[in-house]
Amino acid sequence: MKSAVFNLSAQRFALMWAKEHLPTEEYTEIKKSYDFLIKRTVAFVVICCIPVIIAFMFLAFNAPFSKSMENAAIPEGATEYVMAKVDYDGNFYWTHDSKKYEYALKDYGLSSENYEFGDKVKVYINDAQDIIKVTADGNYSNIRNIEVGVGVIGSILIPVLLILCVYMPIAYRTFGKRWIEFYKDF
């Protein structure tokens, strides 16, 4: 019967049955409780759950913590970084404005034995695409993955916990109590 709590067609049937078989005053109390429960559930979701979802999705999509760490790691003179791929010949390359930029790993203090084809290196560049510094791909992507994971999981889990642990106990003991009692007996 617990799964039927969210079955709207069964709820409508229960309300029809109550209207036809119960005294008018009792039906009015049940209907009022049901209406309050629906309206306040929608209001709770809009006022409490949607802002939580938006906040956690902001965390997932913008990743402010990992971005601030990346910005702090940018060396002086660099305006951005690109993720360059390593090729078979011990070089790394990237493209910008339909132009390929290719350089040897050893020229920037990296050993080609430590890299396989397709691995990535982080290349800090200026606006003219001049190399400022080349480093191995750091842990920033791992931090970003954690940040995105927390954002996505939080946007799902926190609203569910709010509904189950905060809203439902309050609703089932106050304004929705009459409906819940009737529906369990029905």
VOTI-575476 format. One line per field, with one value per atom (N, C-alpha, C): residue in three letters; y, x, z; atom name. Coordinates in steps of 0.05 Angstrom, whole numbers, plus 5000, padded with zeros to 4 digits. Layout:
BEGIN
resn (Ala;...) $
py (Y;...) $
px (X;...) $
pz (Z;...) $
name (CA;...) $
***
This chain:
BEGIN
resn (Met;Met;Met;Lys;Lys;Lys;Ser;Ser;Ser;Ala;Ala;Ala;Val;Val;Val;Phe;Phe;Phe;Asn;Asn;Asn;Leu;Leu;Leu;Ser;Ser;Ser;Ala;Ala;Ala;Gln;Gln;Gln;Arg;Arg;Arg;Phe;Phe;Phe;Ala;Ala;Ala;Leu;Leu;Leu;Met;Met;Met;Trp;Trp;Trp;Ala;Ala;Ala;Lys;Lys;Lys;Glu;Glu;Glu;His;His;His;Leu;Leu;Leu;Pro;Pro;Pro;Thr;Thr;Thr;Glu;Glu;Glu;Glu;Glu;Glu;Tyr;Tyr;Tyr;Thr;Thr;Thr;Glu;Glu;Glu;Ile;Ile;Ile;Lys;Lys;Lys;Lys;Lys;Lys;Ser;Ser;Ser;Tyr;Tyr;Tyr;Asp;Asp;Asp;Phe;Phe;Phe;Leu;Leu;Leu;Ile;Ile;Ile;Lys;Lys;Lys;Arg;Arg;Arg;Thr;Thr;Thr;Val;Val;Val;Ala;Ala;Ala;Phe;Phe;Phe;Val;Val;Val;Val;Val;Val;Ile;Ile;Ile;Cys;Cys;Cys;Cys;Cys;Cys;Ile;Ile;Ile;Pro;Pro;Pro;Val;Val;Val;Ile;Ile;Ile;Ile;Ile;Ile;Ala;Ala;Ala;Phe;Phe;Phe;Met;Met;Met;Phe;Phe;Phe;Leu;Leu;Leu;Ala;Ala;Ala;Phe;Phe;Phe;Asn;Asn;Asn;Ala;Ala;Ala;Pro;Pro;Pro;Phe;Phe;Phe;Ser;Ser;Ser;Lys;Lys;Lys;Ser;Ser;Ser;Met;Met;Met;Glu;Glu;Glu;Asn;Asn;Asn;Ala;Ala;Ala;Ala;Ala;Ala;Ile;Ile;Ile;Pro;Pro;Pro;Glu;Glu;Glu;Gly;Gly;Gly;Ala;Ala;Ala;Thr;Thr;Thr;Glu;Glu;Glu;Tyr;Tyr;Tyr;Val;Val;Val;Met;Met;Met;Ala;Ala;Ala;Lys;Lys;Lys;Val;Val;Val;Asp;Asp;Asp;Tyr;Tyr;Tyr;Asp;Asp;Asp;Gly;Gly;Gly;Asn;Asn;Asn;Phe;Phe;Phe;Tyr;Tyr;Tyr;Trp;Trp;Trp;Thr;Thr;Thr;His;His;His;Asp;Asp;Asp;Ser;Ser;Ser;Lys;Lys;Lys;Lys;Lys;Lys;Tyr;Tyr;Tyr;Glu;Glu;Glu;Tyr;Tyr;Tyr;Ala;Ala;Ala;Leu;Leu;Leu;Lys;Lys;Lys;Asp;Asp;Asp;Tyr;Tyr;Tyr;Gly;Gly;Gly;Leu;Leu;Leu;Ser;Ser;Ser;Ser;Ser;Ser;Glu;Glu;Glu;Asn;Asn;Asn;Tyr;Tyr;Tyr;Glu;Glu;Glu;Phe;Phe;Phe;Gly;Gly;Gly;Asp;Asp;Asp;Lys;Lys;Lys;Val;Val;Val;Lys;Lys;Lys;Val;Val;Val;Tyr;Tyr;Tyr;Ile;Ile;Ile;Asn;Asn;Asn;Asp;Asp;Asp;Ala;Ala;Ala;Gln;Gln;Gln;Asp;Asp;Asp;Ile;Ile;Ile;Ile;Ile;Ile;Lys;Lys;Lys;Val;Val;Val;Thr;Thr;Thr;Ala;Ala;Ala;Asp;Asp;Asp;Gly;Gly;Gly;Asn;Asn;Asn;Tyr;Tyr;Tyr;Ser;Ser;Ser;Asn;Asn;Asn;Ile;Ile;Ile;Arg;Arg;Arg;Asn;Asn;Asn;Ile;Ile;Ile;Glu;Glu;Glu;Val;Val;Val;Gly;Gly;Gly;Val;Val;Val;Gly;Gly;Gly;Val;Val;Val;Ile;Ile;Ile;Gly;Gly;Gly;Ser;Ser;Ser;Ile;Ile;Ile;Leu;Leu;Leu;Ile;Ile;Ile;Pro;Pro;Pro;Val;Val;Val;Leu;Leu;Leu;Leu;Leu;Leu;Ile;Ile;Ile;Leu;Leu;Leu;Cys;Cys;Cys;Val;Val;Val;Tyr;Tyr;Tyr;Met;Met;Met;Pro;Pro;Pro;Ile;Ile;Ile;Ala;Ala;Ala;Tyr;Tyr;Tyr;Arg;Arg;Arg;Thr;Thr;Thr;Phe;Phe;Phe;Gly;Gly;Gly;Lys;Lys;Lys;Arg;Arg;Arg;Trp;Trp;Trp;Ile;Ile;Ile;Glu;Glu;Glu;Phe;Phe;Phe;Tyr;Tyr;Tyr;Lys;Lys;Lys;Asp;Asp;Asp;Phe;Phe;Phe) $
py (4976;5000;5025;5023;5047;5059;5041;5052;5066;5060;5073;5101;5110;5137;5157;5152;5171;5165;5147;5140;5159;5178;5199;5188;5169;5158;5144;5129;5116;5137;5159;5180;5193;5197;5209;5189;5164;5144;5144;5146;5147;5172;5194;5218;5215;5203;5198;5180;5159;5141;5155;5172;5187;5206;5219;5238;5223;5199;5184;5169;5161;5144;5156;5178;5190;5214;5221;5246;5270;5290;5314;5327;5330;5343;5327;5301;5284;5286;5284;5287;5314;5335;5362;5364;5352;5352;5337;5313;5297;5312;5323;5338;5362;5377;5400;5392;5370;5360;5352;5338;5330;5354;5374;5398;5413;5415;5428;5413;5387;5370;5374;5374;5378;5406;5427;5454;5460;5451;5456;5439;5416;5400;5415;5425;5440;5465;5479;5503;5495;5473;5465;5459;5445;5438;5464;5483;5507;5525;5527;5546;5534;5508;5496;5478;5461;5441;5453;5468;5479;5497;5515;5530;5513;5491;5473;5459;5451;5438;5458;5483;5503;5508;5510;5515;5492;5468;5445;5442;5448;5447;5470;5493;5514;5504;5490;5478;5459;5443;5422;5435;5455;5466;5487;5502;5524;5516;5496;5485;5508;5525;5548;5542;5520;5514;5506;5487;5478;5501;5517;5540;5559;5565;5583;5571;5545;5532;5533;5529;5531;5559;5579;5607;5614;5604;5609;5596;5575;5561;5572;5590;5601;5618;5612;5627;5656;5673;5701;5702;5718;5721;5704;5684;5666;5678;5675;5685;5662;5638;5615;5590;5567;5543;5526;5508;5490;5462;5442;5415;5404;5400;5390;5360;5347;5318;5310;5287;5277;5258;5260;5242;5220;5204;5181;5189;5213;5221;5237;5237;5252;5281;5289;5317;5320;5345;5352;5373;5374;5392;5401;5423;5433;5450;5456;5473;5498;5520;5545;5560;5569;5584;5569;5543;5526;5524;5529;5527;5507;5489;5468;5478;5476;5483;5457;5451;5426;5431;5419;5423;5397;5394;5370;5371;5349;5347;5353;5343;5346;5375;5392;5420;5435;5422;5435;5418;5401;5386;5362;5352;5329;5305;5282;5258;5244;5239;5225;5197;5185;5157;5156;5179;5180;5184;5187;5192;5172;5166;5149;5166;5155;5170;5177;5202;5211;5222;5218;5231;5261;5275;5304;5318;5341;5359;5386;5401;5427;5447;5463;5483;5511;5526;5554;5572;5587;5604;5633;5651;5678;5682;5706;5711;5705;5707;5702;5672;5655;5626;5619;5637;5631;5615;5595;5577;5591;5592;5603;5580;5559;5536;5511;5488;5462;5445;5433;5416;5391;5370;5346;5353;5339;5344;5340;5361;5360;5347;5350;5339;5356;5378;5396;5382;5365;5351;5332;5320;5302;5319;5342;5359;5368;5374;5383;5360;5335;5312;5308;5312;5310;5332;5356;5378;5374;5364;5359;5336;5316;5293;5302;5319;5329;5346;5362;5379;5362;5342;5326;5309;5296;5279;5296;5319;5337;5347;5353;5364;5343;5318;5296;5289;5284;5273;5292;5317;5336;5342;5348;5352;5327;5303;5279;5277;5282;5281;5302;5326;5347;5338;5327;5318;5295;5275;5252;5257;5272;5276;5301;5320;5345;5349;5350;5356;5335;5310;5289;5285;5283;5280;5303;5327;5351;5349;5345;5344;5322;5299;5276;5278;5295;5299;5324;5341;5366;5368;5384;5390;5367;5347;5324;5299;5302;5279;5267;5283;5272;5256;5266;5252;5226;5227;5204;5182;5189;5169;5156;5173;5162;5144;5153;5138;5111;5110;5085;5065;5076;5058;5050;5067;5061;5039) $
px (5017;5000;5017;5042;5060;5064;5068;5073;5048;5025;5001;4997;5014;5012;5016;5032;5038;5022;5003;4987;4963;4965;4945;4917;4917;4891;4877;4892;4881;4871;4886;4877;4851;4849;4824;4801;4806;4785;4777;4796;4790;4774;4780;4765;4736;4733;4706;4690;4703;4690;4681;4700;4693;4670;4669;4647;4620;4620;4596;4587;4605;4599;4602;4615;4619;4601;4596;4581;4595;4580;4591;4613;4609;4629;4656;4654;4678;4692;4677;4688;4702;4689;4701;4727;4730;4755;4776;4769;4788;4797;4779;4785;4802;4796;4812;4840;4843;4869;4885;4872;4884;4894;4876;4883;4907;4906;4929;4955;4953;4977;4988;4971;4981;4993;4978;4987;5013;5015;5038;5062;5057;5079;5091;5074;5084;5099;5088;5101;5128;5130;5155;5176;5167;5186;5196;5178;5186;5204;5196;5211;5236;5236;5259;5276;5264;5279;5292;5277;5288;5312;5312;5337;5361;5356;5378;5388;5370;5379;5395;5386;5400;5428;5430;5455;5475;5466;5485;5492;5473;5480;5499;5496;5516;5544;5545;5571;5581;5563;5571;5581;5567;5574;5596;5597;5617;5643;5641;5665;5682;5672;5687;5712;5713;5737;5760;5755;5777;5785;5766;5774;5792;5786;5803;5831;5833;5859;5874;5860;5873;5883;5867;5875;5899;5900;5923;5949;5946;5970;5980;5966;5975;6000;6022;6047;6044;6062;6062;6068;6054;6057;6038;6027;6007;5979;5963;5936;5916;5925;5907;5925;5911;5926;5909;5923;5911;5920;5903;5911;5921;5947;5960;5962;5960;5963;5991;5999;6026;6023;6042;6041;6062;6066;6084;6113;6119;6147;6159;6145;6155;6150;6129;6121;6094;6087;6060;6050;6023;6012;5984;5976;5948;5943;5918;5910;5896;5900;5886;5883;5859;5853;5863;5857;5864;5895;5910;5939;5947;5966;5976;6002;6003;6027;6039;6064;6076;6105;6111;6137;6146;6172;6183;6180;6174;6171;6198;6220;6246;6255;6245;6252;6241;6221;6208;6211;6232;6239;6222;6207;6191;6202;6203;6214;6192;6198;6178;6172;6190;6186;6163;6157;6135;6108;6107;6081;6076;6051;6042;6026;6021;6005;5978;5970;5944;5943;5965;5967;5966;5960;5958;5977;5986;6002;5989;5993;5981;6001;5994;6012;6001;6016;6008;6018;6000;6007;5997;6008;5997;5979;5970;5951;5963;5989;6002;6008;5999;6004;6033;6048;6075;6074;6091;6091;6105;6092;6103;6114;6098;6106;6091;6104;6091;6093;6070;6070;6054;6059;6042;6014;5994;5966;5963;5956;5955;5930;5927;5904;5879;5880;5857;5833;5839;5816;5803;5819;5808;5791;5801;5785;5760;5761;5737;5717;5727;5709;5695;5709;5697;5676;5683;5665;5640;5642;5619;5603;5616;5601;5586;5598;5584;5560;5564;5541;5518;5524;5503;5489;5505;5493;5478;5489;5475;5449;5448;5424;5402;5409;5388;5383;5404;5401;5389;5399;5390;5360;5349;5320;5304;5313;5299;5300;5323;5325;5308;5307;5290;5261;5252;5224;5219;5236;5231;5235;5255;5262;5250;5243;5233;5203;5198;5171;5150;5155;5135;5128;5147;5138;5121;5127;5111;5084;5083;5058;5040;5051;5034;5024;5036;5026;5009;5008;4993;4971;4975;4954;4946;4963;4956;4947;4946;4940;4913;4893;4866;4865;4877;4878;4894;4917;4934;4920;4907;4892;4870;4855;4833;4845;4866;4877;4889;4901;4911;4888;4867;4844;4830;4830;4817;4832) $
pz (5000;5000;5000;5010;5011;4983;4963;4936;4925;4935;4925;4935;4954;4965;4943;4923;4902;4877;4877;4854;4852;4835;4833;4824;4806;4798;4821;4837;4860;4881;4883;4901;4892;4866;4855;4860;4856;4861;4890;4909;4937;4944;4932;4937;4926;4902;4892;4911;4920;4938;4964;4975;4999;4994;4971;4965;4964;4953;4950;4975;4993;5015;5043;5045;5072;5076;5101;5106;5094;5087;5074;5090;5116;5133;5133;5135;5136;5109;5087;5060;5057;5067;5064;5079;5103;5117;5102;5091;5076;5051;5036;5012;5018;5039;5047;5054;5069;5076;5051;5033;5008;4991;4989;4974;4986;5013;5027;5022;5023;5019;4991;4971;4943;4940;4948;4945;4960;4985;5001;4992;4980;4969;4945;4928;4905;4914;4934;4945;4957;4972;4984;4963;4942;4921;4907;4902;4888;4906;4931;4949;4960;4967;4980;4962;4947;4931;4906;4891;4866;4871;4891;4897;4904;4919;4926;4900;4883;4858;4841;4840;4824;4836;4862;4875;4870;4873;4868;4838;4820;4792;4784;4797;4794;4801;4823;4832;4811;4800;4781;4755;4745;4718;4719;4741;4742;4756;4773;4787;4798;4816;4824;4840;4855;4871;4853;4835;4817;4798;4790;4772;4787;4812;4827;4831;4835;4838;4812;4790;4763;4758;4765;4760;4777;4801;4819;4808;4793;4783;4756;4744;4719;4723;4709;4713;4702;4711;4702;4673;4658;4630;4613;4626;4611;4615;4594;4596;4598;4589;4590;4587;4587;4581;4561;4548;4529;4537;4532;4536;4510;4508;4484;4485;4462;4460;4452;4462;4456;4432;4414;4390;4393;4372;4373;4373;4364;4361;4384;4407;4430;4429;4414;4411;4424;4429;4437;4418;4415;4395;4403;4393;4395;4371;4367;4344;4355;4340;4346;4320;4315;4290;4266;4264;4241;4237;4258;4256;4277;4269;4287;4300;4327;4341;4352;4345;4352;4362;4386;4398;4411;4415;4427;4458;4469;4498;4512;4501;4514;4515;4496;4497;4521;4534;4557;4583;4583;4607;4612;4593;4597;4581;4593;4580;4564;4539;4522;4530;4546;4556;4577;4589;4609;4597;4570;4557;4535;4532;4509;4490;4466;4446;4458;4455;4465;4493;4508;4534;4531;4552;4550;4569;4560;4577;4577;4599;4601;4592;4572;4561;4567;4583;4589;4567;4556;4533;4538;4521;4521;4497;4492;4471;4443;4440;4414;4411;4429;4428;4434;4446;4455;4481;4482;4506;4529;4552;4576;4593;4596;4612;4603;4606;4599;4624;4632;4656;4649;4665;4662;4671;4660;4667;4697;4712;4741;4752;4778;4792;4790;4776;4774;4762;4742;4730;4750;4768;4789;4809;4816;4834;4820;4795;4780;4778;4774;4773;4800;4822;4848;4852;4844;4846;4830;4806;4789;4801;4811;4824;4848;4865;4888;4880;4859;4849;4839;4823;4811;4833;4849;4870;4890;4898;4916;4905;4879;4868;4867;4869;4870;4899;4914;4941;4961;4962;4982;4980;4956;4955;4964;4957;4965;4996;5008;5037;5050;5038;5049;5049;5027;5025;5045;5045;5062;5092;5099;5127;5140;5124;5136;5129;5103;5095;5101;5094;5097;5127;5145;5173;5183;5175;5183;5170;5144;5129;5139;5144;5152;5180;5196;5224;5228;5208;5211;5190;5169;5150;5132;5129;5112;5128;5154;5172;5166;5162;5157;5131;5110;5085;5087;5100;5102;5118;5140;5155;5138;5124;5107;5085;5073;5050;5058;5082;5092;5098;5109;5114;5089;5069;5044;5030) $
name (N;CA;C;N;CA;C;N;CA;C;N;CA;C;N;CA;C;N;CA;C;N;CA;C;N;CA;C;N;CA;C;N;CA;C;N;CA;C;N;CA;C;N;CA;C;N;CA;C;N;CA;C;N;CA;C;N;CA;C;N;CA;C;N;CA;C;N;CA;C;N;CA;C;N;CA;C;N;CA;C;N;CA;C;N;CA;C;N;CA;C;N;CA;C;N;CA;C;N;CA;C;N;CA;C;N;CA;C;N;CA;C;N;CA;C;N;CA;C;N;CA;C;N;CA;C;N;CA;C;N;CA;C;N;CA;C;N;CA;C;N;CA;C;N;CA;C;N;CA;C;N;CA;C;N;CA;C;N;CA;C;N;CA;C;N;CA;C;N;CA;C;N;CA;C;N;CA;C;N;CA;C;N;CA;C;N;CA;C;N;CA;C;N;CA;C;N;CA;C;N;CA;C;N;CA;C;N;CA;C;N;CA;C;N;CA;C;N;CA;C;N;CA;C;N;CA;C;N;CA;C;N;CA;C;N;CA;C;N;CA;C;N;CA;C;N;CA;C;N;CA;C;N;CA;C;N;CA;C;N;CA;C;N;CA;C;N;CA;C;N;CA;C;N;CA;C;N;CA;C;N;CA;C;N;CA;C;N;CA;C;N;CA;C;N;CA;C;N;CA;C;N;CA;C;N;CA;C;N;CA;C;N;CA;C;N;CA;C;N;CA;C;N;CA;C;N;CA;C;N;CA;C;N;CA;C;N;CA;C;N;CA;C;N;CA;C;N;CA;C;N;CA;C;N;CA;C;N;CA;C;N;CA;C;N;CA;C;N;CA;C;N;CA;C;N;CA;C;N;CA;C;N;CA;C;N;CA;C;N;CA;C;N;CA;C;N;CA;C;N;CA;C;N;CA;C;N;CA;C;N;CA;C;N;CA;C;N;CA;C;N;CA;C;N;CA;C;N;CA;C;N;CA;C;N;CA;C;N;CA;C;N;CA;C;N;CA;C;N;CA;C;N;CA;C;N;CA;C;N;CA;C;N;CA;C;N;CA;C;N;CA;C;N;CA;C;N;CA;C;N;CA;C;N;CA;C;N;CA;C;N;CA;C;N;CA;C;N;CA;C;N;CA;C;N;CA;C;N;CA;C;N;CA;C;N;CA;C;N;CA;C;N;CA;C;N;CA;C;N;CA;C;N;CA;C;N;CA;C;N;CA;C;N;CA;C;N;CA;C;N;CA;C;N;CA;C;N;CA;C;N;CA;C;N;CA;C;N;CA;C;N;CA;C;N;CA;C;N;CA;C;N;CA;C;N;CA;C;N;CA;C;N;CA;C;N;CA;C;N;CA;C;N;CA;C;N;CA;C;N;CA;C;N;CA;C;N;CA;C;N;CA;C;N;CA;C;N;CA;C;N;CA;C;N;CA;C;N;CA;C;N;CA;C;N;CA;C;N;CA;C) $
***
